[in-house]
Amino acid sequence: MHDVVIVGGGPVGLFLACELGLAGCSVVVLEREAEPHSPWRTLPLGLRGLNAASVEAFYRRGMLARLLAASGGRDEVGADLDADQAPTPRSVSHFAGMMLDPAKVNLAALPLRLPSPAMDGMLTNLDAVQSVLAQRAVELGVDIRRGVEVTGLTPHDDKVVVRAGEQEYAGGYLAMMDFDSGAFDRSRPLTCEHLQTVLRRVSGADVTVDEVELASSFTDRAMQTTTYRQNRVLLAGDAAHIHSPLGGQGLNLGIGDALNLGWKLAATVHATAPDALLDTYTHERHPVGARVLDWSRAQVAVMRPDQYAPALQTLIRDLLATADATTYVWERTSGTANRYDLGSEHSLTGRNAPEFRFEDGTQLGDLLRTGRGILIDFSPGHHLHEAATGWSDRIQYATRPARNDLGYGAVLVRPDGVVAWASDHSPDPESFDQAARRWFGSPKV
């Protein structure tokens, strides 16, 4: 018996496993592929881009240095931490293949950012991402079982029974590209007969397909489940949403799912979660997924081989020559514009917390490596010390003076780096108490 069974040992499943392992949960990952390495994950086929939000997730869990080393890129993702304002990103994304100019990103329009070692996105590959995550998961006590295909599951009120079996795999693979409007993508089985028909059409050779060990497909179809939770079964990554791979948004979207879900699921396992905490996973992540799907659809529309797409491309290139459009696109692709609706009108609540740097040299990312919440009390009198003692097992209390506190009196940061509550002036203990109970359950008696 395990607290959590994760089906799939890709980046999303492994990141979630790390989050749960960090919180002390008993976790097993079941992955159908027997070998962790394959040509699909290494360069060039495995090339992927991590946006600023995903890089920050690795940084705040202490895995960024490992990822950089495994990716063979620059030694660090840096920024001038002595500055009061976040620097212009050195690398930016594209829209439908039209590259953005980093110099046109308008810093003044960025939402509440501070300099961070993870300001930029980075290029990597799936093999590097999965290797780093798997290594960290094992260090945290996660049981990773490869060559185990899940054949079914049965939900019960108090558990989920997962059926799986050992599986052997043959070597060799073949990749094909066919334009059939996604007719066979996840809608019907990829049979030998169909694959043979496609292979003959694209190759022009009278070949015969006798046996297929594994087959998969991807297309520009964009679909999303209506809910990410059904009782004890939760969906993340490709299990929750699929869309065109343009811009690598799928990997980044899935990492965001895992970061949001991990601490909530761990709190539920440990019976410290407040009522309906797991339901906030769908409430917060479903709108983010829907926006990414629409973003993907828009890019596909601009790239279609018809008479309208070139006209749209000309229009968009003209727009991308402006700072406003470039900043907007960068915000959308970097993940920095995401804001969860937490029911508060405060400008910081629901956003990713700024990378506060304290006078002693530590940063917010250093504190978040434990996977616990953080209450930063900037007030001179440390008004919240007594109020915070009841959650000391779930919330770190930090009273360090900051290099730039942005004028806030106190900030409560969830384990996923999202601001759960903020006070502009002298913080009110009662207001903090309400926020802490909402996200971290009842205090210790």
N, C-alpha and C positions, 0 to 999 in steps of 0.2 A: 504494500500500500504506500502511495505517495500523496503528499498534499496536493500536488499539481502534476498532471500529465500534459506535456506539450507535444503536439503532433506536427512534425516538421522541424528539421534542424538547419534551416536557412538563417539569414541574418536577423529576421524578426523574431523567430522562435528562440534563437540563442541569446539575443539581447534581453528578451523577456525572462529567459532562464537565469541570466546574470542578475537581473533585478530581484527575482524571487530568492535566488541563492544568497544575495547580499542581505536580504531580510530574514534569513534563517529558515526558509521553507525547504521541505524535502521535495525535490523536483526530478523527474525523468523526462528526457527528450527522446522521442522515437522518430528516427529518420530512415526512410526507405532505401536511400542510396547507401551502398556499403562503403564506398570510398569518399573521403572528404574532399579530394582534389579531382578536378576534371577540366578539360579544355574549355568548358562553358564558363568556368569561373576565373580562369587565368587570362592574362592578356593575349590577344586583343579582344576576344569575345566577352570576357568578363569585366571589361572596363566600365566603371561606374563613377558618378560624381556625387559626393555628399555635400548637401547644402550647409549653410552656416548653422542652422538649428541642429542638424545631425552631428556635425563636428563638435558642437558645444556639448551634446549629450555624451559623446565619448570623452571629452575633456573633463566634464563634471563627474564622471565615474572613474577617472584615473587611467583611461585606456588610450588616450590620444597619442602619447609617445610611442606605444607599441604599434598602433595602427600606422603611424607615419613611417616607422622603421620597416614594417611589413610591406608597405606600399612602395617603398623605394623612392619616396619623394623628398621634399625639403625637410630639414631637421625639425622645424617647428612651424606652427601656424601662429604668427605673432602679431602684435600691435604695440603701439607706443603707449604703454600703460601709465605713463606720467601725464598724458593728455587728459583733458576733461571731457572730450568728445570723441566718440568712436571714429577711427580713421576710415577713409574710403576703402572699400574692399579691393583687394588686388585681383581677385578673380570673380567674375560674374557669369551669369548663365546666358541663355538665348531664348528666343521665342520663334518656334518653327524653323530653327536653324539660322536665324538672323541674330548674330552675336551683339551683345550689349557692350557699350563703352564704359569701363569703370569710372572714368573721369566725370561722367555725367550723372553719377549717383548723388543725389542731393542730401547731404548729411542732415540738414535742418529738418527734413521731412521724416527721418527715421524715428520710429516710436521708442523713446526712452531707452536709448542704448548707451552703454559705457564701454571703454576699451576692454578687449578680452583677448586672451591668447587664441580663442576660437572664432575670431571675427570672420575669417574667410571660409569658403567652401574648399574642397580639395578633390583631386582625382585619385581614385584607388581602384581596386578590383575586388570582385566577390570573394576570391580565394583569401586575400589578405583580411577582409572584414570578418569572414567566417572563422579563420584561423585564430585571430585575436580574441574573438568572442568565445570560441570553444575553449581556448586555453584558460580564459578568465572564469568561465562557467565551471570547469573542472576544479579550479582552485577554490571555488566557493562550494564545492561538494555536490555539484549537479551530476547526475548519471546520464551520460549520452550513449545511446544504443543505436548503432548504425546497421544497415541491412535489415531493418525491421519495418515492414510495411503494415500500417494500420488498415484493417479490413472492415472495421465497423465500431460503433460505440452505442452504449445503451445508457441514457440518463436515468438516474433514480433521484428520489428526494434528498438522500444523504450522500450520494456518491455518483460517479460515472464509471461504468465498466467499459474498458477499451479492449478490443480484440485485435491482436497483432500476431505476426508470424515471421520467422526468419526467411530471408530471400537471398538468392544468389543472382549475380548480375553478369551479363556477358560484356565483352569489350567492344569498342568500335561504335561510331555514330555517323549519322548523315544529317546535314542541315539543308532544308529546301525553303525557297520563298515563292509563294503563289498568291496571286491577287484574286481572291474569290469572295470578297466582301465579308470575310469572317464567317463563312457558312459552317465551317467545321470546328470553330474555336469553342471548346467546352460545351458544345450543344449536342454532340453525338460522338460515339467512339471513333477513334482514329484506327480504322481497320487496315489490314494488309492490302486489301483491294483498293481502298481509297488512296493509301500512300503510294501504291504501285501506279495508279492512274496519274497522280500528281507528278511522280518521278519521271514517268514517260513523257509527260507534257513539257516539263521544264528542261529535261535533258535531251529530248529528241531521240532517245535510244530505246530500243525494245527490251527493257530490263524486266526481270521478274523478282518480286519480293515474296520470299517463302515464309519468313518468320520475323516478327518484331518483338523485341524484349520490352522496350519502353518507348512511348511516343508522347510528345507534348506539342502545343502550339501556342502562339500569341498573335494578337491582332490589335486593331485600334478600337475594338468594341469596349465601351465603358459601361460597367455595371457595378452596383453596390447593394449589399444586403440592407434590408429595412431596419434591422437591429443588429448590434454587435454582441448581444447577450441573449441566450435562451437558458434560463435557470443556471445550471452549473457549467454550461458550455459557452465559451467566449471565443470570438473570432477576431483575428488581427491580420494585418498584411493582406496578401492576395486572397486569403479566405474571406475577407470582408469587402474587398474592392479590387477591381481590375480595370485597366485602361491602357491606352497607348503608352509605350515606354519612352516617349519623347521627353527629353530633359531629365530622365532618371528620377522622376518624382515618386514612382512606386516604392523604391527602396527607402527614400526619406520619409514618405508617408507611413510606411510600416514601422520604422524605428520610432516615430512619434507615437504610434499606437502602443508599442511595447513599453515606452517610457511612461505613458499615461496609465496603462493598466497595471504594471508591475507592483507598484506600492499599494494600490487599492486592493489587488488580489491578495497580497501578502497580509495586509491588515485584516482582511476577511478571514484568512486562514488562522491568524493568531487571535481572532475574536476581539480585536480592538477597534474594528471599523464601526463607524456610526451607521444608522439605518440608511439603506439605499445608496451607500457609497459606490457599489459596483455599477449601479444604474447610471451614475454620472459618466461612466466610460463611454457609453453610446451617446449620451447627451452632448459630451464635449467633442468626441472624435468624429461622429457621423457628419456634422456640418463641414469639418475640415476635409474629409474625404470627398464630399459632394463638390466642394470648391475645386479640388484638384481634378476631379473628373471633368468638370466644365472647362477648366484650363486646358486639359488634354484635348477635349473636343474642339476647342477654338483653334488649337494649333493644327489639328488634322484638317479642319476646314480650309485653312490657309494653304495647305500643302497638296490639296486634291488636284489631280491632273485634268482640270477643266478650264474653261475660258474665264471663270470668275476669280480663281485663286491668284493669278498674277496681278490682277488689279488690287486685290486685298494686300498682297505682299508689298506693292509699291506704297500703298497708304501707310502700312505699318512701319516700313523703313523710314518714311518721313516722320512719323510720330517718334520713333526710337532715336531720332536725331535730337530730340529735346530732353532736357533733364527730368521733367515731370514724368514722361512715359518710361524712361529708363529706370528711374527710381521705383516706379510702380511695379514694373516687371521684376526688378530685382527683389523687392519686398515679397512678391508672390512666390518666387522660386526659392528664396533663401529660408522661408519659414519664419522670418522675423515679424511678419505682420499678423500672425495667428493670435487671436485673443478669445479665450473661452468666456462664455456668458455665465458668470458666477453670481449674477443678481446684484452686483454692486456698481454704482456709478463712478467710483474712484478710478482715475485714469490709469493706475498701475495694476489694479486687480484683474486677474485673468490673463495677464501678459507674462511672457518669460521674464524672470527677474533680471535686472541689470547686473552686470558683473562688478559688484561693489568691491573696492580694494581698501583694505584696512591699513591703519598706520603701522601695524606690526609686520606688514608685508604679505600677510595672507589675503586670499581672495574668496569670494563666495564659492567658486568652484572647488576650492580646497575643503570647505566645510560640507559640501554636498556629496563628497565621495563615500560617506557612510550610508547614504541612502535614507537618512532621516530628514524630517522637517527642520526648519531653522527659523527661530525668532530673533531678528536683529533689532535690538533696542538702541536707537541713536539718541534717545532723550538723556539730557545731563543727569537727571535724577534716577535713571534706570527704573522707571515707573512700573514696569511689567515683571520685575524679578519674582515677586511673591505670586503673582497670578500664573506664571509659567511653571511653577514647581510641580503642579499636578500632572504635567505631560512630559516630565524630564526623560522618560523612557522612550518617547516618540518624537520629541522636539528638542533640538539643541538651543540653548539660550546664549546669544552672543551680544556682548555689550562693547565690543571694540569700537573705538572711534574710526571713522572712515575718511579716506582721502576726499571722497565726494559722495555725500549722502543724498544728493539731489533734493535736499530740503525736506526729507521725510523724517517723521519722529520714530516710526517703527515699521517693520515689514515682516510679515509671516510668509515664509516660502515653503511650498509643498515639496516633498521628496523629488518630484519631477521637475523642479525649478520654476514652477508657476507660482505667481504671487497670489496667495489665498486671501490676504487682508493687508491693508496698509493704512497708516495714520500720517497726516500731514504735519501735525504739531505735537503737543503733549499727548501721548497715547492714552486711550481710555481702557482700563483693565476690563471693564464689563464688555466692551465691544470686542476686545481680543478674546475673551472667554467664549463668546458666542461663535466666533470664527473657528476657534480651536475645537470646540465641541462638534461643529459641523463637519470638519475634515479629519479630526483625529480621535473622535469618540469621547467618552467620559474621562475625566481626570482620575488619577489614583486617589484613593481615600487616605 
